[in-house]
Amino acid sequence: MSDKPVEEMSFEEAMRALEEVVGKLERGDVPLEDSIALYERGAALKKRCEAKLKEAEEKVAAITLDGEGNPNGTTPVEGL
């Protein structure tokens, strides 16, 4: 498991780490205390993935199109 802080992970890094956490929890061979820590990390990773997806969706939504439907620029998105 990566020691990189969750808030510094890219979407892909967070998704891989989340898949790893889910795999460990699904196997069921992790002690209870470790399972709780894994669950908490998984929740943080899920939140990170959701935030990165929302960020990407907002950027895509900000792309402006010309009269023929071709991208011609972006409109500023609040907070980005």
C-alpha positions in Angstrom: 0.0 0.0 0.0 1.2 3.5 -0.9 2.4 5.8 1.9 1.4 8.8 -0.2 -1.2 11.0 1.5 -4.7 10.4 0.0 -5.1 14.2 -0.7 -2.0 14.2 -2.9 -3.1 11.2 -5.0 -4.2 11.4 -8.6 -7.5 9.7 -9.5 -5.7 6.7 -10.9 -3.5 6.3 -7.8 -6.5 6.6 -5.5 -8.6 4.1 -7.6 -5.7 1.5 -7.5 -5.3 2.0 -3.7 -9.1 1.7 -3.2 -9.2 -1.5 -5.2 -6.4 -2.9 -3.1 -8.3 -2.0 0.1 -11.5 -3.6 -1.2 -9.6 -6.8 -2.1 -8.1 -7.1 1.4 -11.5 -6.5 3.1 -13.2 -9.0 0.8 -10.7 -11.7 1.6 -11.8 -11.4 5.2 -8.4 -12.5 6.6 -7.5 -9.1 8.1 -7.7 -8.6 11.9 -10.6 -6.5 13.2 -8.4 -3.4 14.0 -6.7 -3.5 10.7 -10.1 -3.9 9.0 -11.3 -0.8 10.6 -8.2 1.1 9.5 -8.6 -0.2 6.0 -12.3 0.8 5.9 -11.4 4.3 7.0 -8.7 4.6 4.3 -11.1 3.2 1.8 -13.6 5.9 2.7 -11.0 8.6 2.3 -9.9 7.1 -1.1 -13.5 6.9 -2.3 -14.0 10.6 -1.3 -10.8 11.5 -3.2 -12.0 9.6 -6.4 -15.3 11.4 -6.2 -13.7 14.8 -5.9 -11.4 14.2 -8.8 -14.3 13.0 -11.0 -16.4 16.0 -10.1 -13.4 18.2 -10.9 -13.1 16.6 -14.3 -16.8 16.8 -15.0 -16.8 20.5 -14.3 -13.8 21.0 -16.6 -15.6 19.1 -19.4 -18.8 21.1 -18.8 -16.9 24.3 -19.2 -15.8 23.5 -22.7 -17.5 25.9 -25.1 -18.5 24.9 -28.7 -18.8 27.0 -31.8 -21.8 27.1 -34.1 -20.7 23.8 -35.7 -20.3 22.0 -32.4 -16.5 22.1 -32.4 -14.7 23.0 -29.1 -13.3 26.5 -29.3 -12.4 27.3 -25.7 -13.4 27.1 -22.1 -15.4 29.1 -19.8 -14.0 29.7 -16.3 -15.5 27.4 -13.7 -16.0 28.7 -10.2 -13.4 27.4 -7.8 -11.1 25.9 -10.4 
